Amino acid sequence: MAKHVSDIHLPSNASIAAGASVSEASTAKPTEAHIEAINHLFTELELAYHNQFHKAFPDHQSLSMAKQLWLRLLVDFKPQHIATAGRQAICDNTFLPTPHSIREYCDAAVTAGIPDAKAAYIEACLSREPRQNSKWSHPIVYLAGKTTDWFFLSSQPEAQVFPVFERNYLLLLERVKRGEQLDLPVAKALTKKKQEPLEPEVQKEKLKALRDQLDL
């Protein structure tokens, strides 16, 4: 008789060590949504890889420990990215995915629509003032260019500029992966100068000068 995936039950204030890899030691707190995402992920994995799944997790204890581990390894991603990553992994793989591969799919879900560093560099180099009004593929490109310095970006050779731009870009990308929302600065609205009407005498003088100029 097939067993069913048991849900994770953790106190809401439990701290879970997480980070970009097992060796990195940042601290994040799993929310109920994270726990639900992991439970749902394991349910989908069981349905998709039935025999492999039960071979990998043959009893309640091994299954529970695995879910705790996966939660620790994935807690730094948003629950919706975990869900997207799990479904994409199932579509792409005939074998039961590992936590490492799920992290890679999570990274892809987070960075969807964001250009790579080289494409971002080219986009930044081709931009013109006022840059905050340009149509950027993603705010991260503008922010990386601004951090690098626009004058430095446009006046120095690529061999000197790109390493600096790439470093700034990757630092910003890590912030995006941690769930931070990056936004463009709000462009200042152009105010129309109110032109004061000319005095009647000044208007007459300008009209006379124009007639003399045109020989009227």
CNS distance restraints for C-alpha pairs under 8 A (distance, minus, plus):
assign (resid   5 and name CA) (resid  39 and name CA) 7.73 0.50 0.50
assign (resid   5 and name CA) (resid  42 and name CA) 6.83 0.50 0.50
assign (resid   5 and name CA) (resid  43 and name CA) 6.03 0.50 0.50
assign (resid   5 and name CA) (resid  46 and name CA) 7.46 0.50 0.50
assign (resid   5 and name CA) (resid  63 and name CA) 7.62 0.50 0.50
assign (resid   6 and name CA) (resid  39 and name CA) 7.72 0.50 0.50
assign (resid   6 and name CA) (resid  60 and name CA) 7.39 0.50 0.50
assign (resid   6 and name CA) (resid  63 and name CA) 7.69 0.50 0.50
assign (resid   6 and name CA) (resid  64 and name CA) 7.21 0.50 0.50
assign (resid   7 and name CA) (resid  39 and name CA) 5.52 0.50 0.50
assign (resid   7 and name CA) (resid  64 and name CA) 7.98 0.50 0.50
assign (resid   8 and name CA) (resid  35 and name CA) 6.49 0.50 0.50
assign (resid   8 and name CA) (resid  38 and name CA) 8.00 0.50 0.50
assign (resid   8 and name CA) (resid  39 and name CA) 6.49 0.50 0.50
assign (resid   8 and name CA) (resid  64 and name CA) 7.01 0.50 0.50
assign (resid   8 and name CA) (resid  67 and name CA) 6.94 0.50 0.50
assign (resid   8 and name CA) (resid  68 and name CA) 7.31 0.50 0.50
assign (resid   9 and name CA) (resid  35 and name CA) 7.68 0.50 0.50
assign (resid  10 and name CA) (resid  14 and name CA) 6.73 0.50 0.50
assign (resid  10 and name CA) (resid  35 and name CA) 7.98 0.50 0.50
assign (resid  12 and name CA) (resid  30 and name CA) 7.43 0.50 0.50
assign (resid  12 and name CA) (resid  31 and name CA) 6.53 0.50 0.50
assign (resid  12 and name CA) (resid  32 and name CA) 6.87 0.50 0.50
assign (resid  13 and name CA) (resid  29 and name CA) 7.03 0.50 0.50
assign (resid  14 and name CA) (resid  29 and name CA) 6.42 0.50 0.50
assign (resid  14 and name CA) (resid  30 and name CA) 7.17 0.50 0.50
assign (resid  15 and name CA) (resid  27 and name CA) 6.97 0.50 0.50
assign (resid  15 and name CA) (resid  28 and name CA) 6.26 0.50 0.50
assign (resid  15 and name CA) (resid  29 and name CA) 4.81 0.50 0.50
assign (resid  15 and name CA) (resid  30 and name CA) 7.05 0.50 0.50
assign (resid  16 and name CA) (resid  27 and name CA) 6.19 0.50 0.50
assign (resid  16 and name CA) (resid  28 and name CA) 5.67 0.50 0.50
assign (resid  16 and name CA) (resid  29 and name CA) 5.62 0.50 0.50
assign (resid  16 and name CA) (resid  30 and name CA) 6.71 0.50 0.50
assign (resid  16 and name CA) (resid  72 and name CA) 5.57 0.50 0.50
assign (resid  16 and name CA) (resid  75 and name CA) 7.58 0.50 0.50
assign (resid  17 and name CA) (resid  25 and name CA) 6.26 0.50 0.50
assign (resid  17 and name CA) (resid  26 and name CA) 5.99 0.50 0.50
assign (resid  17 and name CA) (resid  27 and name CA) 4.65 0.50 0.50
assign (resid  17 and name CA) (resid  28 and name CA) 6.11 0.50 0.50
assign (resid  17 and name CA) (resid  72 and name CA) 5.88 0.50 0.50
assign (resid  17 and name CA) (resid  73 and name CA) 7.85 0.50 0.50
assign (resid  18 and name CA) (resid  22 and name CA) 7.24 0.50 0.50
assign (resid  18 and name CA) (resid  24 and name CA) 7.26 0.50 0.50
assign (resid  18 and name CA) (resid  25 and name CA) 6.29 0.50 0.50
assign (resid  18 and name CA) (resid  26 and name CA) 5.44 0.50 0.50
assign (resid  18 and name CA) (resid  27 and name CA) 5.59 0.50 0.50
assign (resid  18 and name CA) (resid  28 and name CA) 6.09 0.50 0.50
assign (resid  18 and name CA) (resid  72 and name CA) 5.37 0.50 0.50
assign (resid  18 and name CA) (resid  73 and name CA) 5.50 0.50 0.50
assign (resid  18 and name CA) (resid  74 and name CA) 7.04 0.50 0.50
assign (resid  18 and name CA) (resid  75 and name CA) 6.21 0.50 0.50
assign (resid  18 and name CA) (resid  76 and name CA) 6.13 0.50 0.50
assign (resid  19 and name CA) (resid  23 and name CA) 7.98 0.50 0.50
assign (resid  19 and name CA) (resid  24 and name CA) 5.43 0.50 0.50
assign (resid  19 and name CA) (resid  25 and name CA) 6.12 0.50 0.50
assign (resid  19 and name CA) (resid  26 and name CA) 5.33 0.50 0.50
assign (resid  19 and name CA) (resid  27 and name CA) 7.43 0.50 0.50
assign (resid  19 and name CA) (resid  73 and name CA) 6.90 0.50 0.50
assign (resid  19 and name CA) (resid  74 and name CA) 7.97 0.50 0.50
assign (resid  19 and name CA) (resid  76 and name CA) 6.24 0.50 0.50
assign (resid  20 and name CA) (resid  24 and name CA) 6.39 0.50 0.50
assign (resid  20 and name CA) (resid  76 and name CA) 7.95 0.50 0.50
assign (resid  21 and name CA) (resid  73 and name CA) 7.22 0.50 0.50
assign (resid  22 and name CA) (resid  73 and name CA) 6.83 0.50 0.50
assign (resid  28 and name CA) (resid  75 and name CA) 6.68 0.50 0.50
assign (resid  28 and name CA) (resid  76 and name CA) 6.45 0.50 0.50
assign (resid  29 and name CA) (resid  75 and name CA) 7.30 0.50 0.50
assign (resid  30 and name CA) (resid  34 and name CA) 5.62 0.50 0.50
assign (resid  30 and name CA) (resid  35 and name CA) 6.81 0.50 0.50
assign (resid  30 and name CA) (resid  71 and name CA) 7.71 0.50 0.50
assign (resid  30 and name CA) (resid  75 and name CA) 5.83 0.50 0.50
assign (resid  31 and name CA) (resid  35 and name CA) 6.48 0.50 0.50
assign (resid  32 and name CA) (resid  36 and name CA) 6.10 0.50 0.50
assign (resid  33 and name CA) (resid  37 and name CA) 6.02 0.50 0.50
assign (resid  33 and name CA) (resid  79 and name CA) 6.10 0.50 0.50
assign (resid  34 and name CA) (resid  38 and name CA) 6.30 0.50 0.50
assign (resid  34 and name CA) (resid  71 and name CA) 7.50 0.50 0.50
assign (resid  34 and name CA) (resid  75 and name CA) 6.66 0.50 0.50
assign (resid  34 and name CA) (resid  78 and name CA) 7.38 0.50 0.50
assign (resid  34 and name CA) (resid  79 and name CA) 5.13 0.50 0.50
assign (resid  35 and name CA) (resid  39 and name CA) 6.21 0.50 0.50
assign (resid  35 and name CA) (resid  71 and name CA) 7.18 0.50 0.50
assign (resid  36 and name CA) (resid  40 and name CA) 6.02 0.50 0.50
assign (resid  37 and name CA) (resid  41 and name CA) 5.96 0.50 0.50
assign (resid  37 and name CA) (resid  79 and name CA) 5.62 0.50 0.50
assign (resid  37 and name CA) (resid  80 and name CA) 7.64 0.50 0.50
assign (resid  37 and name CA) (resid  82 and name CA) 6.68 0.50 0.50
assign (resid  37 and name CA) (resid  83 and name CA) 6.25 0.50 0.50
assign (resid  38 and name CA) (resid  42 and name CA) 6.22 0.50 0.50
assign (resid  38 and name CA) (resid  67 and name CA) 6.95 0.50 0.50
assign (resid  38 and name CA) (resid  70 and name CA) 7.46 0.50 0.50
assign (resid  38 and name CA) (resid  71 and name CA) 6.46 0.50 0.50
assign (resid  38 and name CA) (resid  82 and name CA) 7.71 0.50 0.50
assign (resid  39 and name CA) (resid  43 and name CA) 6.32 0.50 0.50
assign (resid  39 and name CA) (resid  67 and name CA) 7.61 0.50 0.50
assign (resid  40 and name CA) (resid  44 and name CA) 6.28 0.50 0.50
assign (resid  40 and name CA) (resid  83 and name CA) 7.94 0.50 0.50
assign (resid  41 and name CA) (resid  45 and name CA) 6.18 0.50 0.50
assign (resid  41 and name CA) (resid  82 and name CA) 7.82 0.50 0.50
assign (resid  41 and name CA) (resid  83 and name CA) 6.59 0.50 0.50
assign (resid  41 and name CA) (resid  86 and name CA) 6.16 0.50 0.50
assign (resid  42 and name CA) (resid  46 and name CA) 6.04 0.50 0.50
assign (resid  42 and name CA) (resid  67 and name CA) 7.76 0.50 0.50
assign (resid  43 and name CA) (resid  47 and name CA) 6.36 0.50 0.50
assign (resid  44 and name CA) (resid  48 and name CA) 6.08 0.50 0.50
assign (resid  45 and name CA) (resid  49 and name CA) 5.74 0.50 0.50
assign (resid  45 and name CA) (resid  50 and name CA) 7.55 0.50 0.50
assign (resid  45 and name CA) (resid  53 and name CA) 7.03 0.50 0.50
assign (resid  45 and name CA) (resid  90 and name CA) 7.42 0.50 0.50
assign (resid  45 and name CA) (resid  96 and name CA) 7.33 0.50 0.50
assign (resid  46 and name CA) (resid  50 and name CA) 4.99 0.50 0.50
assign (resid  46 and name CA) (resid  53 and name CA) 5.58 0.50 0.50
assign (resid  46 and name CA) (resid  54 and name CA) 7.60 0.50 0.50
assign (resid  48 and name CA) (resid  90 and name CA) 7.02 0.50 0.50
assign (resid  49 and name CA) (resid  53 and name CA) 5.44 0.50 0.50
assign (resid  49 and name CA) (resid  95 and name CA) 7.25 0.50 0.50
assign (resid  49 and name CA) (resid  96 and name CA) 6.23 0.50 0.50
assign (resid  50 and name CA) (resid  54 and name CA) 6.29 0.50 0.50
assign (resid  51 and name CA) (resid  55 and name CA) 6.18 0.50 0.50
assign (resid  52 and name CA) (resid  56 and name CA) 6.13 0.50 0.50
assign (resid  52 and name CA) (resid  95 and name CA) 7.58 0.50 0.50
assign (resid  52 and name CA) (resid  96 and name CA) 6.59 0.50 0.50
assign (resid  53 and name CA) (resid  57 and name CA) 6.09 0.50 0.50
assign (resid  53 and name CA) (resid  96 and name CA) 6.91 0.50 0.50
assign (resid  54 and name CA) (resid  58 and name CA) 5.09 0.50 0.50
assign (resid  54 and name CA) (resid  59 and name CA) 7.99 0.50 0.50
assign (resid  57 and name CA) (resid  62 and name CA) 5.46 0.50 0.50
assign (resid  57 and name CA) (resid  63 and name CA) 5.07 0.50 0.50
assign (resid  57 and name CA) (resid  66 and name CA) 7.89 0.50 0.50
assign (resid  58 and name CA) (resid  62 and name CA) 6.80 0.50 0.50
assign (resid  58 and name CA) (resid  63 and name CA) 7.36 0.50 0.50
assign (resid  59 and name CA) (resid  63 and name CA) 6.25 0.50 0.50
assign (resid  60 and name CA) (resid  64 and name CA) 6.02 0.50 0.50
assign (resid  61 and name CA) (resid  65 and name CA) 6.14 0.50 0.50
assign (resid  62 and name CA) (resid  66 and name CA) 6.06 0.50 0.50
assign (resid  63 and name CA) (resid  67 and name CA) 6.25 0.50 0.50
assign (resid  64 and name CA) (resid  68 and name CA) 6.28 0.50 0.50
assign (resid  65 and name CA) (resid  69 and name CA) 6.19 0.50 0.50
assign (resid  66 and name CA) (resid  70 and name CA) 6.11 0.50 0.50
assign (resid  67 and name CA) (resid  71 and name CA) 6.05 0.50 0.50
assign (resid  68 and name CA) (resid  72 and name CA) 6.36 0.50 0.50
assign (resid  69 and name CA) (resid  73 and name CA) 6.27 0.50 0.50
assign (resid  70 and name CA) (resid  74 and name CA) 5.99 0.50 0.50
assign (resid  70 and name CA) (resid  99 and name CA) 6.20 0.50 0.50
assign (resid  71 and name CA) (resid  75 and name CA) 5.54 0.50 0.50
assign (resid  73 and name CA) (resid  99 and name CA) 7.16 0.50 0.50
assign (resid  73 and name CA) (resid 103 and name CA) 7.98 0.50 0.50
assign (resid  74 and name CA) (resid  82 and name CA) 7.41 0.50 0.50
assign (resid  74 and name CA) (resid  99 and name CA) 7.89 0.50 0.50
assign (resid  74 and name CA) (resid 103 and name CA) 6.77 0.50 0.50
assign (resid  76 and name CA) (resid 178 and name CA) 6.51 0.50 0.50
assign (resid  77 and name CA) (resid  81 and name CA) 6.44 0.50 0.50
assign (resid  77 and name CA) (resid  82 and name CA) 6.71 0.50 0.50
assign (resid  77 and name CA) (resid 106 and name CA) 7.09 0.50 0.50
assign (resid  77 and name CA) (resid 177 and name CA) 7.39 0.50 0.50
assign (resid  77 and name CA) (resid 178 and name CA) 6.78 0.50 0.50
assign (resid  77 and name CA) (resid 179 and name CA) 7.31 0.50 0.50
assign (resid  78 and name CA) (resid  82 and name CA) 6.54 0.50 0.50
assign (resid  78 and name CA) (resid 179 and name CA) 7.09 0.50 0.50
assign (resid  79 and name CA) (resid  83 and name CA) 6.33 0.50 0.50
assign (resid  80 and name CA) (resid  84 and name CA) 6.19 0.50 0.50
assign (resid  81 and name CA) (resid  85 and name CA) 5.92 0.50 0.50
assign (resid  81 and name CA) (resid 106 and name CA) 5.56 0.50 0.50
assign (resid  81 and name CA) (resid 109 and name CA) 5.87 0.50 0.50
assign (resid  81 and name CA) (resid 110 and name CA) 6.67 0.50 0.50
assign (resid  82 and name CA) (resid  86 and name CA) 6.08 0.50 0.50
assign (resid  82 and name CA) (resid 102 and name CA) 7.67 0.50 0.50
assign (resid  82 and name CA) (resid 106 and name CA) 5.95 0.50 0.50
assign (resid  83 and name CA) (resid  87 and name CA) 6.42 0.50 0.50
assign (resid  84 and name CA) (resid  88 and name CA) 6.23 0.50 0.50
assign (resid  84 and name CA) (resid 106 and name CA) 7.42 0.50 0.50
assign (resid  84 and name CA) (resid 109 and name CA) 6.83 0.50 0.50
assign (resid  85 and name CA) (resid  89 and name CA) 6.03 0.50 0.50
assign (resid  85 and name CA) (resid 102 and name CA) 6.00 0.50 0.50
assign (resid  85 and name CA) (resid 103 and name CA) 7.76 0.50 0.50
assign (resid  85 and name CA) (resid 105 and name CA) 4.72 0.50 0.50
assign (resid  85 and name CA) (resid 106 and name CA) 5.05 0.50 0.50
assign (resid  85 and name CA) (resid 108 and name CA) 7.96 0.50 0.50
assign (resid  85 and name CA) (resid 109 and name CA) 6.58 0.50 0.50
assign (resid  86 and name CA) (resid  90 and name CA) 6.26 0.50 0.50
assign (resid  86 and name CA) (resid 102 and name CA) 6.44 0.50 0.50
assign (resid  86 and name CA) (resid 105 and name CA) 7.58 0.50 0.50
assign (resid  87 and name CA) (resid  91 and name CA) 6.30 0.50 0.50
assign (resid  88 and name CA) (resid  92 and name CA) 6.20 0.50 0.50
assign (resid  88 and name CA) (resid 105 and name CA) 7.24 0.50 0.50
assign (resid  89 and name CA) (resid  93 and name CA) 5.92 0.50 0.50
assign (resid  89 and name CA) (resid  97 and name CA) 6.79 0.50 0.50
assign (resid  89 and name CA) (resid 101 and name CA) 7.75 0.50 0.50
assign (resid  89 and name CA) (resid 102 and name CA) 6.83 0.50 0.50
assign (resid  89 and name CA) (resid 105 and name CA) 6.92 0.50 0.50
assign (resid  90 and name CA) (resid  94 and name CA) 7.42 0.50 0.50
assign (resid  90 and name CA) (resid  96 and name CA) 7.94 0.50 0.50
assign (resid  90 and name CA) (resid  97 and name CA) 7.71 0.50 0.50
assign (resid  93 and name CA) (resid  97 and name CA) 7.16 0.50 0.50
assign (resid  97 and name CA) (resid 101 and name CA) 6.14 0.50 0.50
assign (resid  97 and name CA) (resid 102 and name CA) 6.82 0.50 0.50
assign (resid  98 and name CA) (resid 102 and name CA) 6.36 0.50 0.50
assign (resid  99 and name CA) (resid 103 and name CA) 6.19 0.50 0.50
assign (resid 100 and name CA) (resid 104 and name CA) 6.47 0.50 0.50
assign (resid 101 and name CA) (resid 105 and name CA) 6.34 0.50 0.50
assign (resid 102 and name CA) (resid 106 and name CA) 6.10 0.50 0.50
assign (resid 103 and name CA) (resid 107 and name CA) 6.16 0.50 0.50
assign (resid 104 and name CA) (resid 108 and name CA) 6.33 0.50 0.50
assign (resid 105 and name CA) (resid 109 and name CA) 6.19 0.50 0.50
assign (resid 106 and name CA) (resid 110 and name CA) 6.18 0.50 0.50
assign (resid 107 and name CA) (resid 111 and name CA) 6.17 0.50 0.50
assign (resid 107 and name CA) (resid 177 and name CA) 6.99 0.50 0.50
assign (resid 108 and name CA) (resid 112 and name CA) 5.87 0.50 0.50
assign (resid 110 and name CA) (resid 176 and name CA) 7.47 0.50 0.50
assign (resid 110 and name CA) (resid 177 and name CA) 6.01 0.50 0.50
assign (resid 111 and name CA) (resid 176 and name CA) 7.78 0.50 0.50
assign (resid 111 and name CA) (resid 177 and name CA) 7.32 0.50 0.50
assign (resid 113 and name CA) (resid 137 and name CA) 7.82 0.50 0.50
assign (resid 113 and name CA) (resid 138 and name CA) 7.70 0.50 0.50
assign (resid 114 and name CA) (resid 137 and name CA) 7.19 0.50 0.50
assign (resid 114 and name CA) (resid 138 and name CA) 6.19 0.50 0.50
assign (resid 115 and name CA) (resid 119 and name CA) 5.86 0.50 0.50
assign (resid 115 and name CA) (resid 120 and name CA) 5.78 0.50 0.50
assign (resid 115 and name CA) (resid 137 and name CA) 7.55 0.50 0.50
assign (resid 115 and name CA) (resid 138 and name CA) 7.87 0.50 0.50
assign (resid 116 and name CA) (resid 120 and name CA) 6.08 0.50 0.50
assign (resid 117 and name CA) (resid 121 and name CA) 6.07 0.50 0.50
assign (resid 117 and name CA) (resid 166 and name CA) 5.83 0.50 0.50
assign (resid 117 and name CA) (resid 169 and name CA) 6.58 0.50 0.50
assign (resid 117 and name CA) (resid 170 and name CA) 7.57 0.50 0.50
assign (resid 118 and name CA) (resid 122 and name CA) 6.40 0.50 0.50
assign (resid 118 and name CA) (resid 166 and name CA) 7.74 0.50 0.50
assign (resid 119 and name CA) (resid 123 and name CA) 6.21 0.50 0.50
assign (resid 120 and name CA) (resid 124 and name CA) 6.11 0.50 0.50
assign (resid 120 and name CA) (resid 141 and name CA) 5.52 0.50 0.50
assign (resid 121 and name CA) (resid 125 and name CA) 6.16 0.50 0.50
assign (resid 121 and name CA) (resid 141 and name CA) 7.52 0.50 0.50
assign (resid 121 and name CA) (resid 145 and name CA) 7.74 0.50 0.50
assign (resid 121 and name CA) (resid 162 and name CA) 7.06 0.50 0.50
assign (resid 121 and name CA) (resid 165 and name CA) 7.01 0.50 0.50
assign (resid 121 and name CA) (resid 166 and name CA) 7.71 0.50 0.50
assign (resid 122 and name CA) (resid 126 and name CA) 6.24 0.50 0.50
assign (resid 123 and name CA) (resid 127 and name CA) 6.40 0.50 0.50
assign (resid 123 and name CA) (resid 141 and name CA) 7.50 0.50 0.50
assign (resid 124 and name CA) (resid 141 and name CA) 6.46 0.50 0.50
assign (resid 124 and name CA) (resid 142 and name CA) 6.72 0.50 0.50
assign (resid 124 and name CA) (resid 145 and name CA) 5.92 0.50 0.50
assign (resid 125 and name CA) (resid 153 and name CA) 6.67 0.50 0.50
assign (resid 125 and name CA) (resid 154 and name CA) 6.41 0.50 0.50
assign (resid 127 and name CA) (resid 131 and name CA) 6.55 0.50 0.50
assign (resid 127 and name CA) (resid 134 and name CA) 7.32 0.50 0.50
assign (resid 128 and name CA) (resid 134 and name CA) 7.66 0.50 0.50
assign (resid 129 and name CA) (resid 133 and name CA) 7.97 0.50 0.50
assign (resid 129 and name CA) (resid 134 and name CA) 8.00 0.50 0.50
assign (resid 130 and name CA) (resid 134 and name CA) 7.07 0.50 0.50
assign (resid 131 and name CA) (resid 142 and name CA) 7.63 0.50 0.50
assign (resid 132 and name CA) (resid 142 and name CA) 7.55 0.50 0.50
assign (resid 132 and name CA) (resid 184 and name CA) 6.74 0.50 0.50
assign (resid 132 and name CA) (resid 185 and name CA) 6.51 0.50 0.50
assign (resid 132 and name CA) (resid 186 and name CA) 7.54 0.50 0.50
assign (resid 132 and name CA) (resid 187 and name CA) 6.11 0.50 0.50
assign (resid 133 and name CA) (resid 187 and name CA) 6.43 0.50 0.50
assign (resid 136 and name CA) (resid 141 and name CA) 6.97 0.50 0.50
assign (resid 136 and name CA) (resid 142 and name CA) 6.94 0.50 0.50
assign (resid 137 and name CA) (resid 141 and name CA) 7.35 0.50 0.50
assign (resid 138 and name CA) (resid 142 and name CA) 7.53 0.50 0.50
assign (resid 139 and name CA) (resid 143 and name CA) 6.25 0.50 0.50
assign (resid 139 and name CA) (resid 182 and name CA) 6.21 0.50 0.50
assign (resid 139 and name CA) (resid 183 and name CA) 5.63 0.50 0.50
assign (resid 139 and name CA) (resid 184 and name CA) 5.46 0.50 0.50
assign (resid 140 and name CA) (resid 144 and name CA) 5.95 0.50 0.50
assign (resid 140 and name CA) (resid 169 and name CA) 7.16 0.50 0.50
assign (resid 140 and name CA) (resid 172 and name CA) 6.66 0.50 0.50
assign (resid 140 and name CA) (resid 173 and name CA) 7.38 0.50 0.50
assign (resid 140 and name CA) (resid 182 and name CA) 6.69 0.50 0.50
assign (resid 140 and name CA) (resid 183 and name CA) 7.94 0.50 0.50
assign (resid 141 and name CA) (resid 145 and name CA) 6.22 0.50 0.50
assign (resid 141 and name CA) (resid 169 and name CA) 7.41 0.50 0.50
assign (resid 142 and name CA) (resid 146 and name CA) 6.13 0.50 0.50
assign (resid 142 and name CA) (resid 184 and name CA) 7.40 0.50 0.50
assign (resid 143 and name CA) (resid 147 and name CA) 6.01 0.50 0.50
assign (resid 143 and name CA) (resid 184 and name CA) 7.59 0.50 0.50
assign (resid 144 and name CA) (resid 148 and name CA) 6.08 0.50 0.50
assign (resid 144 and name CA) (resid 165 and name CA) 6.39 0.50 0.50
assign (resid 144 and name CA) (resid 168 and name CA) 5.66 0.50 0.50
assign (resid 144 and name CA) (resid 169 and name CA) 5.11 0.50 0.50
assign (resid 144 and name CA) (resid 172 and name CA) 7.26 0.50 0.50
assign (resid 145 and name CA) (resid 149 and name CA) 6.07 0.50 0.50
assign (resid 145 and name CA) (resid 150 and name CA) 6.08 0.50 0.50
assign (resid 145 and name CA) (resid 153 and name CA) 7.30 0.50 0.50
assign (resid 145 and name CA) (resid 165 and name CA) 6.86 0.50 0.50
assign (resid 146 and name CA) (resid 150 and name CA) 5.86 0.50 0.50
assign (resid 147 and name CA) (resid 168 and name CA) 6.86 0.50 0.50
assign (resid 148 and name CA) (resid 152 and name CA) 7.14 0.50 0.50
assign (resid 148 and name CA) (resid 153 and name CA) 6.84 0.50 0.50
assign (resid 148 and name CA) (resid 164 and name CA) 6.58 0.50 0.50
assign (resid 148 and name CA) (resid 165 and name CA) 5.58 0.50 0.50
assign (resid 148 and name CA) (resid 168 and name CA) 6.87 0.50 0.50
assign (resid 149 and name CA) (resid 153 and name CA) 6.11 0.50 0.50
assign (resid 150 and name CA) (resid 154 and name CA) 6.21 0.50 0.50
assign (resid 151 and name CA) (resid 155 and name CA) 5.90 0.50 0.50
assign (resid 152 and name CA) (resid 156 and name CA) 5.84 0.50 0.50
assign (resid 152 and name CA) (resid 161 and name CA) 7.23 0.50 0.50
assign (resid 153 and name CA) (resid 161 and name CA) 6.11 0.50 0.50
assign (resid 156 and name CA) (resid 160 and name CA) 6.69 0.50 0.50
assign (resid 156 and name CA) (resid 161 and name CA) 6.38 0.50 0.50
assign (resid 157 and name CA) (resid 161 and name CA) 6.25 0.50 0.50
assign (resid 158 and name CA) (resid 162 and name CA) 5.35 0.50 0.50
assign (resid 159 and name CA) (resid 163 and name CA) 7.28 0.50 0.50
assign (resid 160 and name CA) (resid 164 and name CA) 7.50 0.50 0.50
assign (resid 161 and name CA) (resid 165 and name CA) 6.22 0.50 0.50
assign (resid 162 and name CA) (resid 166 and name CA) 5.82 0.50 0.50
assign (resid 163 and name CA) (resid 167 and name CA) 6.18 0.50 0.50
assign (resid 164 and name CA) (resid 168 and name CA) 6.37 0.50 0.50
assign (resid 165 and name CA) (resid 169 and name CA) 5.96 0.50 0.50
assign (resid 166 and name CA) (resid 170 and name CA) 6.04 0.50 0.50
assign (resid 167 and name CA) (resid 171 and name CA) 6.28 0.50 0.50
assign (resid 168 and name CA) (resid 172 and name CA) 6.34 0.50 0.50
assign (resid 169 and name CA) (resid 173 and name CA) 6.11 0.50 0.50
assign (resid 170 and name CA) (resid 174 and name CA) 6.23 0.50 0.50
assign (resid 171 and name CA) (resid 175 and name CA) 6.65 0.50 0.50
assign (resid 172 and name CA) (resid 176 and name CA) 6.47 0.50 0.50
assign (resid 173 and name CA) (resid 177 and name CA) 6.26 0.50 0.50
assign (resid 174 and name CA) (resid 178 and name CA) 6.28 0.50 0.50
assign (resid 175 and name CA) (resid 179 and name CA) 6.66 0.50 0.50
assign (resid 175 and name CA) (resid 180 and name CA) 5.54 0.50 0.50
assign (resid 176 and name CA) (resid 180 and name CA) 4.97 0.50 0.50
assign (resid 176 and name CA) (resid 181 and name CA) 6.51 0.50 0.50
assign (resid 176 and name CA) (resid 182 and name CA) 7.18 0.50 0.50
assign (resid 198 and name CA) (resid 202 and name CA) 6.22 0.50 0.50
assign (resid 198 and name CA) (resid 203 and name CA) 6.09 0.50 0.50
assign (resid 199 and name CA) (resid 203 and name CA) 6.24 0.50 0.50
assign (resid 200 and name CA) (resid 204 and name CA) 6.25 0.50 0.50
assign (resid 201 and name CA) (resid 205 and name CA) 6.31 0.50 0.50
assign (resid 202 and name CA) (resid 206 and name CA) 6.22 0.50 0.50
assign (resid 203 and name CA) (resid 207 and name CA) 6.13 0.50 0.50
assign (resid 204 and name CA) (resid 208 and name CA) 6.06 0.50 0.50
assign (resid 205 and name CA) (resid 209 and name CA) 6.14 0.50 0.50
assign (resid 206 and name CA) (resid 210 and name CA) 6.16 0.50 0.50
assign (resid 207 and name CA) (resid 211 and name CA) 6.24 0.50 0.50
assign (resid 208 and name CA) (resid 212 and name CA) 6.18 0.50 0.50
assign (resid 209 and name CA) (resid 213 and name CA) 6.09 0.50 0.50
assign (resid 210 and name CA) (resid 214 and name CA) 6.21 0.50 0.50
assign (resid 211 and name CA) (resid 215 and name CA) 5.71 0.50 0.50
assign (resid 211 and name CA) (resid 216 and name CA) 4.99 0.50 0.50
assign (resid 212 and name CA) (resid 216 and name CA) 6.32 0.50 0.50
